[in-house]
Amino acid sequence: MLKYCLILLLALLCINRLVAQKKNAAYRYTMHKIHTPIQIDGVMNEPAWQQAQVAKNFFMVLPMDTSLANVPTEVRMVYDDHNIYILAICYNTRKGPNMVESLHRDFNFQKNDNFIFFLDPFDDQTNGFTFGANADGAQWDGAMYEGGKVDLNWDNKWVSVVKNYKNRWVFEAAIPFKSIRYKNGIKEWGINFSRNDLKAAEKSSWTPIPRQFPTASLAYTGILELDSAAPLYKKNISVIPYTLTNWQKDYTNNTNGVLSQRFGLDAKISVNPALNLDLTIHPDFSQVEVDQQVTNLSRFELFFPEKRQFFLENSDLFGDFGFSGIQPFFSRRVGLDAPINAGARLSGKLNKDWRVGAMDMETQQLPGVYLPNQNFSVVSLQRRVFQRSSIGVIYVDKTSIGYHPGNDTTKPIYSLYNRNFGLQYNLASPNNVWTGKAFVLKSLSPGKSGDAISHAANLAYNSRKWSVIGEYEYVGKNYTAETGYVPRTGYVRFNPQIIRYFFPKGGSILSHGPQFNLSYYFDEKMHRTDYENSFLYLITFRNRLSIDAYAAQDYVQLLQPFDPTNTGKDSLAIGTIHKWNTVGFDINSQPQKLFTYAFSVRYGGYYTSGTHLAINSTIGYRFQPYVNMNMNFSYNYLQLPAPWGNTPFYLVGPRIDVTFTNNLYFTTYIQYNNQLNNLNINSRLQWRYKPASDLFLVYTDNYYPAPFMVKNRELALKFNYWWNL
């Protein structure tokens, strides 16, 4: 089975021989050094702005990439010994108010008029930073990885102002050099500017970008030339202490309310401008937004993304190994069972070609459940090859400290250790048309030997008209990643996908075309166990409304007992075979409207000759820019024979975001889930009183039987301050 991985790996290496020059190297912007700081006020009255080079004549990316943009944008940049300054003039060609979702940070790109720019300080076309704002001043910042993906949970210190005029709005910002990572001495960085104008239904970019790629694609950045090298700081240390006052009460066990107070500290130490050391003592994540719940009808564990700030910078060094369903390291495992005592992480660039990541965390001992202290370690090293590809290795270790299970069968048993080793090759062609990945992983655990390996590969081709993907996976039955996410073991999978786009020359339809996705699973002896073949026909209109029709065929031979309702009722037997067909459709509204909606319907068969109706919808309305309301609704109705019978599942999730200013937000998220028999209320008030410094007030309630009886209640007040030494 390893031969399939080797064949795809050979194809990846052959494609990389097609190395070419950087695609948009001809687009160059010279950023001059100034000696007088600029006041960030949205007014272009400083002489430095009059003398700066102007980037203009943007290219249209959407709806089509065949002409210059209809909406004009002009950008200027300068820098001094402390900051990069940027000013963007975004002209309006159509009457009416700006379209913005809210004043909340890290807004939805598709639902806001915005200006965003992308920095690639190493010009490696793989990693970087993004900053920007919507037309009413809400900030956007994120860490970039894998050549165009953006992690908006990354947060740092910078300032910006947006000022609106009659026929334009102006974005002005100062980005401290201390807030980004770069290599000393490099005078040419990657740069691109992106504009989204919903009134004109147009997305544009300073450099030309094919419409199938996001404007965040670092493969299509131009060159930012600095007069002289960026400043080298001998000391770049930030300390972020916090204090937390917490009150909680368990009504189920009728205990008294408990008031507690905790203190903790994060520190960021710049080893050099490209390499950062993060330290944490007694970290707290009470301010992190709650996960959006889902109705779980799967045979396997669900995945929820990491949102904790400490784990986010350069997170791709650790989390990018493997595929979405084969991850040797998944940071949400750290601190899942017990609070974290302390941790350290070193991550960043050694030079233009080498990146390194190392992290070590220790969790608390919990005597009540006999859980020992546990140590989580991960080391990753990545080497760039060719122009945009890379080879990486990873080592992951989870160890129970001083733990001796003994022979007492009444106590929980925890693993002594679990270790993973991995080697991975990432392909990214210079023009981003070809991408792919190939890896091999090996796990070590007490009492498990043989078949403790996983290997997989994929190769993708993306052009304007075609998207073709081939993927292969193998996971041995004894492969174990306790600090990772591997919901299924003991299988081989083949997953080809084909998408074709057609572009009419006129009319209301922008594009349409079919999408085929075939997913076949086999056991380790190559006996077929499941498959899901789906067909979807997507139509996208020029006003950004989209609709599609869907059909699928499923086959499952159960390898483990399974309750098709996931409610603890009887289970279907191992070896039973189930087949069914499903049809459905999806509608997604125009994002530029105040009233938005997404609607999805699926109807068809289910396990044991049953039927399954699934309706999912999201409805939103905004009183821009201050109030944004959304209602998530999920309804699943299962018709099954006894003992399961007819089972309805409801999941209702209204959410209200109120943004009083760009720095004061209030969010309430209510989720009723009858599969869990729970009603959850989470309210969060956030005041950003200084850049990257916040005051949080978080209130949480859980009810059962919903909505009449309180299960538990919690109120937390957290204060942190970002202090640059």
FIBATOR-183481 format. One record per residue (C-alpha): residue in one letter; residue number from 0; x, y, z. Coordinates in steps of 0.25 Angstrom, whole numbers, plus 5000, padded with zeros to 4 digits. Example, Ala and Ser with C-alpha at 12.3 -4.5 7.8 and 13.67 -1.06 7.14 Angstrom:
BEGIN
<A 0 <5049 4982 5031>> <S 1 <5055 4996 5029>> 
REM end
This chain:
BEGIN
<M 0 <5000 5000 5000>> <L 1 <5012 5009 5002>> <K 2 <5014 5009 4987>> <Y 3 <5002 5018 4985>> <C 4 <5008 5028 4994>> <L 5 <5022 5027 4986>> <I 6 <5015 5028 4973>> <L 7 <5009 5041 4977>> <L 8 <5022 5046 4983>> <L 9 <5029 5044 4970>> <A 10 <5018 5052 4963>> <L 11 <5020 5063 4973>> <L 12 <5035 5064 4971>> <C 13 <5034 5063 4956>> <I 14 <5024 5075 4956>> <N 15 <5034 5083 4965>> <R 16 <5044 5082 4953>> <L 17 <5035 5093 4946>> <V 18 <5041 5104 4955>> <A 19 <5040 5118 4950>> <Q 20 <5042 5132 4954>> <K 21 <5033 5138 4964>> <K 22 <5020 5141 4956>> <N 23 <5018 5156 4959>> <A 24 <5032 5160 4962>> <A 25 <5030 5171 4952>> <Y 26 <5021 5178 4961>> <R 27 <5030 5186 4971>> <Y 28 <5027 5196 4981>> <T 29 <5038 5205 4987>> <M 30 <5036 5208 5002>> <H 31 <5044 5220 5006>> <K 32 <5049 5223 5020>> <I 33 <5044 5235 5027>> <H 34 <5050 5242 5040>> <T 35 <5037 5249 5045>> <P 36 <5026 5240 5051>> <I 37 <5012 5240 5044>> <Q 38 <5000 5243 5052>> <I 39 <4989 5232 5050>> <D 40 <4977 5240 5047>> <G 41 <4972 5236 5033>> <V 42 <4976 5250 5028>> <M 43 <4987 5250 5017>> <N 44 <4993 5263 5021>> <E 45 <5008 5259 5024>> <P 46 <5018 5262 5013>> <A 47 <5023 5248 5014>> <W 48 <5010 5243 5008>> <Q 49 <5011 5253 4996>> <Q 50 <5025 5248 4993>> <A 51 <5022 5233 4994>> <Q 52 <5020 5224 4982>> <V 53 <5006 5221 4979>> <A 54 <5001 5207 4976>> <K 55 <4988 5208 4967>> <N 56 <4982 5202 4955>> <F 57 <4977 5190 4962>> <F 58 <4973 5177 4955>> <M 59 <4959 5171 4956>> <V 60 <4959 5157 4962>> <L 61 <4944 5155 4964>> <P 62 <4934 5154 4957>> <M 63 <4944 5152 4946>> <D 64 <4960 5153 4945>> <T 65 <4961 5159 4931>> <S 66 <4961 5174 4933>> <L 67 <4965 5185 4942>> <A 68 <4956 5188 4954>> <N 69 <4945 5198 4952>> <V 70 <4946 5203 4967>> <P 71 <4959 5211 4968>> <T 72 <4968 5209 4980>> <E 73 <4981 5216 4983>> <V 74 <4992 5212 4993>> <R 75 <5004 5218 4999>> <M 76 <5014 5213 5009>> <V 77 <5026 5218 5017>> <Y 78 <5034 5214 5029>> <D 79 <5043 5219 5040>> <D 80 <5051 5212 5051>> <H 81 <5039 5207 5058>> <N 82 <5027 5205 5049>> <I 83 <5022 5202 5035>> <Y 84 <5012 5213 5031>> <I 85 <5001 5210 5021>> <L 86 <4990 5219 5015>> <A 87 <4979 5214 5005>> <I 88 <4969 5223 4998>> <C 89 <4957 5214 4995>> <Y 90 <4948 5222 4985>> <N 91 <4933 5219 4984>> <T 92 <4927 5218 4970>> <R 93 <4913 5216 4974>> <K 94 <4904 5223 4984>> <G 95 <4899 5218 4997>> <P 96 <4905 5214 5011>> <N 97 <4917 5206 5012>> <M 98 <4914 5191 5014>> <V 99 <4919 5186 5027>> <E 100 <4915 5175 5036>> <S 101 <4919 5181 5050>> <L 102 <4931 5188 5057>> <H 103 <4936 5175 5062>> <R 104 <4950 5171 5059>> <D 105 <4954 5160 5049>> <F 106 <4941 5162 5041>> <N 107 <4935 5153 5031>> <F 108 <4943 5157 5018>> <Q 109 <4931 5153 5009>> <K 110 <4921 5162 5016>> <N 111 <4929 5175 5018>> <D 112 <4934 5186 5009>> <N 113 <4949 5185 5013>> <F 114 <4964 5188 5010>> <I 115 <4974 5177 5014>> <F 116 <4989 5176 5011>> <F 117 <4998 5164 5011>> <L 118 <5012 5164 5016>> <D 119 <5022 5153 5013>> <P 120 <5035 5158 5020>> <F 121 <5043 5146 5015>> <D 122 <5038 5146 5001>> <D 123 <5036 5131 5002>> <Q 124 <5022 5132 4997>> <T 125 <5018 5123 5008>> <N 126 <5017 5130 5022>> <G 127 <5013 5144 5025>> <F 128 <5004 5154 5032>> <T 129 <4991 5161 5028>> <F 130 <4985 5174 5033>> <G 131 <4974 5183 5029>> <A 132 <4960 5189 5033>> <N 133 <4946 5190 5028>> <A 134 <4940 5203 5023>> <D 135 <4936 5207 5037>> <G 136 <4949 5204 5044>> <A 137 <4948 5190 5049>> <Q 138 <4962 5184 5049>> <W 139 <4966 5171 5043>> <D 140 <4979 5164 5046>> <G 141 <4984 5150 5044>> <A 142 <4996 5140 5042>> <M 143 <4997 5134 5029>> <Y 144 <5002 5120 5026>> <E 145 <5002 5110 5014>> <G 146 <5003 5121 5004>> <G 147 <4989 5127 5006>> <K 148 <4982 5122 5018>> <V 149 <4979 5132 5029>> <D 150 <4978 5130 5044>> <L 151 <4970 5141 5050>> <N 152 <4971 5137 5064>> <W 153 <4986 5142 5063>> <D 154 <4986 5156 5070>> <N 155 <4996 5167 5072>> <K 156 <4999 5182 5075>> <W 157 <4996 5192 5064>> <V 158 <4988 5204 5062>> <S 159 <4979 5209 5050>> <V 160 <4968 5219 5047>> <V 161 <4957 5219 5036>> <K 162 <4952 5233 5032>> <N 163 <4940 5234 5022>> <Y 164 <4938 5245 5012>> <K 165 <4927 5248 5002>> <N 166 <4933 5239 4991>> <R 167 <4943 5231 4998>> <W 168 <4948 5225 5011>> <V 169 <4963 5225 5016>> <F 170 <4970 5214 5024>> <E 171 <4982 5219 5031>> <A 172 <4991 5210 5040>> <A 173 <5004 5208 5047>> <I 174 <5009 5194 5048>> <P 175 <5021 5193 5059>> <F 176 <5033 5185 5054>> <K 177 <5032 5178 5067>> <S 178 <5019 5172 5064>> <I 179 <5024 5164 5052>> <R 180 <5035 5154 5049>> <Y 181 <5046 5157 5038>> <K 182 <5060 5154 5035>> <N 183 <5070 5165 5038>> <G 184 <5077 5170 5025>> <I 185 <5066 5166 5015>> <K 186 <5062 5178 5007>> <E 187 <5051 5172 4998>> <W 188 <5038 5166 5004>> <G 189 <5026 5161 4997>> <I 190 <5014 5170 4997>> <N 191 <5000 5171 4992>> <F 192 <4987 5180 4994>> <S 193 <4973 5175 4993>> <R 194 <4960 5182 4992>> <N 195 <4946 5177 4994>> <D 196 <4934 5186 4989>> <L 197 <4921 5179 4992>> <K 198 <4913 5191 4985>> <A 199 <4920 5188 4972>> <A 200 <4921 5173 4975>> <E 201 <4936 5174 4972>> <K 202 <4948 5168 4978>> <S 203 <4961 5174 4973>> <S 204 <4976 5173 4975>> <W 205 <4989 5181 4972>> <T 206 <4995 5170 4965>> <P 207 <4988 5161 4955>> <I 208 <4982 5148 4962>> <P 209 <4974 5137 4955>> <R 210 <4960 5137 4960>> <Q 211 <4961 5123 4966>> <F 212 <4971 5127 4976>> <P 213 <4969 5137 4988>> <T 214 <4975 5151 4988>> <A 215 <4983 5145 5000>> <S 216 <4991 5136 4991>> <L 217 <5005 5139 4994>> <A 218 <5010 5133 4981>> <Y 219 <5004 5145 4974>> <T 220 <5010 5156 4983>> <G 221 <5018 5167 4977>> <I 222 <5032 5172 4983>> <L 223 <5033 5182 4994>> <E 224 <5046 5189 4993>> <L 225 <5052 5196 5006>> <D 226 <5062 5208 5005>> <S 227 <5070 5201 5016>> <A 228 <5068 5188 5024>> <A 229 <5058 5188 5035>> <P 230 <5062 5191 5049>> <L 231 <5069 5181 5057>> <Y 232 <5064 5181 5072>> <K 233 <5074 5176 5082>> <K 234 <5062 5175 5092>> <N 235 <5048 5172 5088>> <I 236 <5041 5166 5100>> <S 237 <5026 5167 5103>> <V 238 <5020 5163 5117>> <I 239 <5005 5160 5117>> <P 240 <5000 5158 5132>> <Y 241 <4985 5155 5135>> <T 242 <4976 5154 5147>> <L 243 <4964 5146 5147>> <T 244 <4952 5146 5157>> <N 245 <4943 5135 5155>> <W 246 <4930 5131 5162>> <Q 247 <4923 5117 5159>> <K 248 <4912 5109 5165>> <D 249 <4908 5095 5162>> <Y 250 <4893 5094 5163>> <T 251 <4892 5079 5159>> <N 252 <4899 5075 5172>> <N 253 <4894 5087 5180>> <T 254 <4907 5092 5184>> <N 255 <4910 5106 5189>> <G 256 <4915 5116 5179>> <V 257 <4931 5117 5179>> <L 258 <4938 5130 5177>> <S 259 <4953 5129 5173>> <Q 260 <4964 5137 5168>> <R 261 <4975 5134 5159>> <F 262 <4987 5140 5153>> <G 263 <4996 5137 5141>> <L 264 <5006 5142 5132>> <D 265 <5010 5141 5117>> <A 266 <5023 5146 5111>> <K 267 <5028 5148 5097>> <I 268 <5043 5149 5095>> <S 269 <5048 5152 5082>> <V 270 <5061 5143 5080>> <N 271 <5063 5151 5067>> <P 272 <5053 5158 5058>> <A 273 <5049 5145 5052>> <L 274 <5050 5135 5064>> <N 275 <5040 5136 5076>> <L 276 <5040 5130 5090>> <D 277 <5027 5129 5096>> <L 278 <5025 5126 5111>> <T 279 <5013 5124 5119>> <I 280 <5010 5121 5134>> <H 281 <4996 5117 5138>> <P 282 <4989 5121 5125>> <D 283 <4975 5124 5125>> <F 284 <4965 5123 5113>> <S 285 <4952 5127 5119>> <Q 286 <4950 5138 5109>> <V 287 <4951 5129 5097>> <E 288 <4938 5128 5089>> <V 289 <4930 5115 5091>> <D 290 <4929 5105 5080>> <Q 291 <4917 5105 5071>> <Q 292 <4910 5092 5074>> <V 293 <4906 5082 5063>> <T 294 <4896 5070 5063>> <N 295 <4906 5058 5064>> <L 296 <4901 5046 5055>> <S 297 <4915 5042 5052>> <R 298 <4922 5029 5056>> <F 299 <4934 5036 5059>> <E 300 <4939 5048 5067>> <L 301 <4936 5062 5063>> <F 302 <4947 5073 5060>> <F 303 <4946 5087 5066>> <P 304 <4957 5097 5063>> <E 305 <4967 5103 5073>> <K 306 <4964 5117 5077>> <R 307 <4974 5119 5089>> <Q 308 <4984 5130 5086>> <F 309 <4996 5124 5092>> <F 310 <4996 5112 5082>> <L 311 <4993 5121 5069>> <E 312 <5006 5128 5064>> <N 313 <5013 5119 5054>> <S 314 <5003 5108 5058>> <D 315 <5005 5102 5044>> <L 316 <5019 5097 5048>> <F 317 <5012 5087 5058>> <G 318 <4997 5086 5052>> <D 319 <5000 5085 5037>> <F 320 <5006 5071 5038>> <G 321 <4996 5061 5032>> <F 322 <4982 5063 5026>> <S 323 <4970 5068 5033>> <G 324 <4966 5054 5038>> <I 325 <4981 5049 5041>> <Q 326 <4988 5059 5050>> <P 327 <4999 5055 5059>> <F 328 <4998 5068 5067>> <F 329 <4985 5075 5071>> <S 330 <4987 5086 5081>> <R 331 <4973 5085 5087>> <R 332 <4978 5072 5093>> <V 333 <4987 5080 5102>> <G 334 <4979 5084 5115>> <L 335 <4967 5076 5111>> <D 336 <4967 5067 5123>> <A 337 <4974 5076 5133>> <P 338 <4978 5091 5134>> <I 339 <4992 5095 5129>> <N 340 <5003 5098 5139>> <A 341 <5013 5105 5130>> <G 342 <5018 5104 5116>> <A 343 <5029 5109 5106>> <R 344 <5029 5110 5091>> <L 345 <5040 5114 5081>> <S 346 <5036 5117 5067>> <G 347 <5040 5124 5055>> <K 348 <5050 5125 5044>> <L 349 <5065 5122 5045>> <N 350 <5067 5128 5031>> <K 351 <5060 5129 5018>> <D 352 <5060 5114 5016>> <W 353 <5059 5108 5030>> <R 354 <5047 5109 5040>> <V 355 <5047 5102 5054>> <G 356 <5036 5100 5065>> <A 357 <5038 5094 5079>> <M 358 <5027 5094 5090>> <D 359 <5027 5088 5103>> <M 360 <5014 5088 5113>> <E 361 <5011 5082 5126>> <T 362 <4997 5080 5132>> <Q 363 <4993 5079 5146>> <Q 364 <4991 5066 5154>> <L 365 <4976 5063 5158>> <P 366 <4976 5053 5170>> <G 367 <4961 5052 5169>> <V 368 <4961 5044 5156>> <Y 369 <4976 5039 5159>> <L 370 <4981 5047 5147>> <P 371 <4996 5049 5148>> <N 372 <5004 5061 5143>> <Q 373 <5005 5060 5128>> <N 374 <5016 5066 5119>> <F 375 <5013 5070 5104>> <S 376 <5025 5072 5095>> <V 377 <5026 5075 5080>> <V 378 <5038 5078 5071>> <S 379 <5037 5082 5057>> <L 380 <5047 5086 5046>> <Q 381 <5044 5090 5032>> <R 382 <5053 5093 5020>> <R 383 <5049 5100 5008>> <V 384 <5052 5093 4995>> <F 385 <5051 5098 4981>> <Q 386 <5043 5111 4981>> <R 387 <5031 5109 4990>> <S 388 <5031 5095 4994>> <S 389 <5037 5089 5007>> <I 390 <5041 5076 5014>> <G 391 <5038 5075 5029>> <V 392 <5040 5066 5041>> <I 393 <5032 5065 5054>> <Y 394 <5033 5058 5067>> <V 395 <5022 5058 5077>> <D 396 <5022 5053 5091>> <K 397 <5012 5051 5102>> <T 398 <5017 5045 5115>> <S 399 <5010 5043 5129>> <I 400 <5020 5048 5139>> <G 401 <5023 5038 5151>> <Y 402 <5011 5029 5147>> <H 403 <5010 5015 5152>> <P 404 <4997 5009 5148>> <G 405 <4997 4997 5158>> <N 406 <4987 4986 5159>> <D 407 <4975 4993 5164>> <T 408 <4964 4991 5154>> <T 409 <4955 5002 5161>> <K 410 <4964 5013 5157>> <P 411 <4964 5019 5143>> <I 412 <4976 5015 5134>> <Y 413 <4984 5025 5127>> <S 414 <4995 5023 5117>> <L 415 <5010 5023 5121>> <Y 416 <5014 5030 5108>> <N 417 <5010 5032 5093>> <R 418 <5020 5037 5083>> <N 419 <5019 5040 5068>> <F 420 <5030 5042 5058>> <G 421 <5027 5048 5044>> <L 422 <5033 5052 5031>> <Q 423 <5025 5061 5021>> <Y 424 <5027 5067 5007>> <N 425 <5019 5079 5003>> <L 426 <5017 5083 4989>> <A 427 <5014 5097 4984>> <S 428 <5017 5101 4970>> <P 429 <5021 5115 4967>> <N 430 <5008 5119 4961>> <N 431 <5000 5111 4971>> <V 432 <4993 5103 4961>> <W 433 <4999 5090 4966>> <T 434 <4999 5087 4981>> <G 435 <5000 5074 4989>> <K 436 <5006 5067 5001>> <A 437 <5012 5053 5004>> <F 438 <5015 5048 5018>> <V 439 <5018 5036 5027>> <L 440 <5016 5035 5042>> <K 441 <5020 5025 5052>> <S 442 <5014 5024 5066>> <L 443 <5020 5017 5079>> <S 444 <5011 5013 5090>> <P 445 <5013 5002 5101>> <G 446 <5007 4989 5097>> <K 447 <5005 4993 5083>> <S 448 <5014 4988 5072>> <G 449 <5012 4986 5057>> <D 450 <5002 4993 5048>> <A 451 <5006 5006 5056>> <I 452 <5008 5014 5043>> <S 453 <5001 5024 5034>> <H 454 <5004 5029 5021>> <A 455 <4997 5037 5011>> <A 456 <4998 5047 4999>> <N 457 <4990 5056 4990>> <L 458 <4992 5064 4978>> <A 459 <4983 5076 4973>> <Y 460 <4982 5084 4960>> <N 461 <4974 5097 4960>> <S 462 <4972 5105 4948>> <R 463 <4961 5115 4944>> <K 464 <4952 5104 4938>> <W 465 <4957 5091 4945>> <S 466 <4960 5086 4959>> <V 467 <4965 5072 4960>> <I 468 <4969 5065 4973>> <G 469 <4975 5051 4975>> <E 470 <4977 5046 4990>> <Y 471 <4981 5034 4996>> <E 472 <4981 5030 5011>> <Y 473 <4986 5018 5020>> <V 474 <4985 5017 5035>> <G 475 <4989 5005 5042>> <K 476 <4980 4999 5052>> <N 477 <4990 5001 5064>> <Y 478 <4994 5015 5059>> <T 479 <4991 5024 5071>> <A 480 <4993 5039 5073>> <E 481 <4988 5043 5087>> <T 482 <4992 5057 5085>> <G 483 <4986 5057 5071>> <Y 484 <4973 5056 5063>> <V 485 <4972 5042 5057>> <P 486 <4957 5038 5058>> <R 487 <4958 5026 5050>> <T 488 <4969 5015 5049>> <G 489 <4971 5002 5041>> <Y 490 <4967 5007 5027>> <V 491 <4971 5010 5013>> <R 492 <4964 5022 5006>> <F 493 <4964 5027 4991>> <N 494 <4957 5040 4989>> <P 495 <4957 5046 4975>> <Q 496 <4950 5059 4972>> <I 497 <4947 5067 4959>> <I 498 <4941 5081 4957>> <R 499 <4938 5088 4944>> <Y 500 <4934 5102 4943>> <F 501 <4927 5109 4931>> <F 502 <4927 5124 4929>> <P 503 <4915 5129 4920>> <K 504 <4919 5142 4913>> <G 505 <4907 5149 4917>> <G 506 <4894 5149 4925>> <S 507 <4892 5148 4940>> <I 508 <4900 5135 4942>> <L 509 <4915 5137 4945>> <S 510 <4919 5122 4946>> <H 511 <4913 5108 4947>> <G 512 <4918 5094 4946>> <P 513 <4918 5080 4952>> <Q 514 <4926 5075 4964>> <F 515 <4929 5060 4966>> <N 516 <4934 5054 4979>> <L 517 <4937 5039 4981>> <S 518 <4942 5034 4994>> <Y 519 <4945 5019 4996>> <Y 520 <4949 5012 5009>> <F 521 <4956 4998 5010>> <D 522 <4961 4990 5021>> <E 523 <4976 4987 5022>> <K 524 <4973 4974 5014>> <M 525 <4967 4983 5003>> <H 526 <4953 4978 5005>> <R 527 <4943 4990 5003>> <T 528 <4936 4995 5015>> <D 529 <4929 5008 5011>> <Y 530 <4928 5018 5001>> <E 531 <4921 5032 4998>> <N 532 <4920 5036 4984>> <S 533 <4914 5050 4982>> <F 534 <4910 5059 4971>> <L 535 <4907 5074 4972>> <Y 536 <4904 5084 4961>> <L 537 <4907 5099 4965>> <I 538 <4902 5112 4959>> <T 539 <4907 5125 4963>> <F 540 <4901 5138 4959>> <R 541 <4908 5151 4956>> <N 542 <4901 5157 4969>> <R 543 <4908 5146 4977>> <L 544 <4895 5138 4980>> <S 545 <4898 5123 4978>> <I 546 <4890 5111 4977>> <D 547 <4893 5096 4975>> <A 548 <4887 5082 4974>> <Y 549 <4892 5070 4981>> <A 550 <4891 5055 4980>> <A 551 <4899 5044 4987>> <Q 552 <4900 5029 4989>> <D 553 <4905 5023 5002>> <Y 554 <4910 5009 5006>> <V 555 <4914 5005 5020>> <Q 556 <4919 4992 5025>> <L 557 <4920 4994 5040>> <L 558 <4933 4990 5047>> <Q 559 <4928 4994 5061>> <P 560 <4915 4994 5068>> <F 561 <4908 5007 5065>> <D 562 <4896 5014 5070>> <P 563 <4890 5022 5058>> <T 564 <4884 5033 5067>> <N 565 <4896 5034 5076>> <T 566 <4887 5035 5088>> <G 567 <4891 5022 5096>> <K 568 <4880 5013 5090>> <D 569 <4883 5000 5084>> <S 570 <4894 4998 5074>> <L 571 <4895 4992 5060>> <A 572 <4903 4979 5059>> <I 573 <4917 4978 5054>> <G 574 <4917 4974 5039>> <T 575 <4903 4979 5036>> <I 576 <4903 4985 5022>> <H 577 <4895 4998 5020>> <K 578 <4892 5006 5006>> <W 579 <4884 5018 5003>> <N 580 <4883 5030 4994>> <T 581 <4881 5045 4997>> <V 582 <4877 5057 4989>> <G 583 <4877 5071 4993>> <F 584 <4880 5086 4990>> <D 585 <4887 5098 4995>> <I 586 <4884 5113 4994>> <N 587 <4893 5124 4999>> <S 588 <4889 5139 4998>> <Q 589 <4896 5151 4993>> <P 590 <4906 5155 5004>> <Q 591 <4904 5170 5001>> <K 592 <4890 5170 5006>> <L 593 <4886 5174 5020>> <F 594 <4877 5162 5021>> <T 595 <4885 5149 5018>> <Y 596 <4882 5134 5018>> <A 597 <4888 5121 5015>> <F 598 <4878 5109 5013>> <S 599 <4882 5094 5012>> <V 600 <4873 5082 5010>> <R 601 <4876 5067 5009>> <Y 602 <4866 5056 5009>> <G 603 <4869 5041 5007>> <G 604 <4871 5027 5013>> <Y 605 <4879 5024 5026>> <Y 606 <4884 5012 5034>> <T 607 <4875 5000 5035>> <S 608 <4866 5004 5023>> <G 609 <4862 5017 5030>> <T 610 <4860 5031 5025>> <H 611 <4867 5044 5029>> <L 612 <4863 5058 5026>> <A 613 <4873 5069 5029>> <I 614 <4870 5084 5029>> <N 615 <4881 5094 5032>> <S 616 <4880 5109 5031>> <T 617 <4886 5122 5035>> <I 618 <4878 5135 5035>> <G 619 <4885 5148 5038>> <Y 620 <4881 5163 5039>> <R 621 <4890 5175 5042>> <F 622 <4887 5189 5047>> <Q 623 <4900 5193 5042>> <P 624 <4910 5196 5047>> <Y 625 <4906 5193 5062>> <V 626 <4897 5181 5062>> <N 627 <4898 5168 5055>> <M 628 <4888 5157 5058>> <N 629 <4889 5142 5053>> <M 630 <4880 5130 5055>> <N 631 <4886 5116 5053>> <F 632 <4876 5105 5052>> <S 633 <4878 5090 5049>> <Y 634 <4867 5080 5049>> <N 635 <4870 5065 5047>> <Y 636 <4858 5055 5046>> <L 637 <4861 5040 5046>> <Q 638 <4851 5030 5043>> <L 639 <4856 5016 5048>> <P 640 <4850 5003 5052>> <A 641 <4849 4999 5067>> <P 642 <4856 5001 5077>> <W 643 <4860 5015 5071>> <G 644 <4847 5019 5065>> <N 645 <4845 5033 5060>> <T 646 <4855 5043 5066>> <P 647 <4855 5058 5063>> <F 648 <4868 5066 5067>> <Y 649 <4867 5081 5068>> <L 650 <4879 5091 5069>> <V 651 <4875 5105 5070>> <G 652 <4886 5116 5072>> <P 653 <4882 5131 5072>> <R 654 <4894 5140 5073>> <I 655 <4895 5155 5075>> <D 656 <4907 5164 5073>> <V 657 <4907 5178 5078>> <T 658 <4919 5187 5075>> <F 659 <4917 5200 5082>> <T 660 <4931 5205 5076>> <N 661 <4943 5198 5070>> <N 662 <4948 5195 5084>> <L 663 <4936 5191 5091>> <Y 664 <4928 5178 5088>> <F 665 <4916 5170 5094>> <T 666 <4913 5156 5089>> <T 667 <4902 5147 5093>> <Y 668 <4901 5133 5088>> <I 669 <4890 5124 5092>> <Q 670 <4890 5109 5087>> <Y 671 <4879 5099 5090>> <N 672 <4882 5085 5086>> <N 673 <4872 5074 5089>> <Q 674 <4882 5063 5086>> <L 675 <4890 5067 5098>> <N 676 <4878 5072 5106>> <N 677 <4884 5085 5108>> <L 678 <4882 5100 5107>> <N 679 <4895 5108 5107>> <I 680 <4896 5123 5109>> <N 681 <4909 5130 5107>> <S 682 <4910 5145 5108>> <R 683 <4923 5153 5107>> <L 684 <4927 5167 5108>> <Q 685 <4940 5171 5103>> <W 686 <4947 5185 5105>> <R 687 <4960 5187 5097>> <Y 688 <4965 5199 5105>> <K 689 <4979 5199 5099>> <P 690 <4984 5191 5087>> <A 691 <4984 5176 5090>> <S 692 <4980 5179 5105>> <D 693 <4966 5175 5109>> <L 694 <4956 5174 5120>> <F 695 <4946 5163 5119>> <L 696 <4933 5160 5126>> <V 697 <4928 5146 5122>> <Y 698 <4915 5140 5127>> <T 699 <4911 5125 5125>> <D 700 <4899 5117 5128>> <N 701 <4895 5103 5125>> <Y 702 <4881 5098 5127>> <Y 703 <4875 5084 5128>> <P 704 <4864 5079 5126>> <A 705 <4864 5091 5117>> <P 706 <4860 5102 5119>> <F 707 <4854 5100 5133>> <M 708 <4866 5096 5142>> <V 709 <4879 5102 5144>> <K 710 <4891 5092 5143>> <N 711 <4902 5101 5146>> <R 712 <4905 5116 5145>> <E 713 <4918 5123 5144>> <L 714 <4923 5138 5144>> <A 715 <4937 5142 5140>> <L 716 <4944 5156 5140>> <K 717 <4958 5156 5134>> <F 718 <4968 5167 5132>> <N 719 <4980 5166 5124>> <Y 720 <4991 5176 5119>> <W 721 <5001 5176 5108>> <W 722 <5014 5182 5113>> <N 723 <5026 5184 5104>> <L 724 <5039 5185 5112>> 
REM end
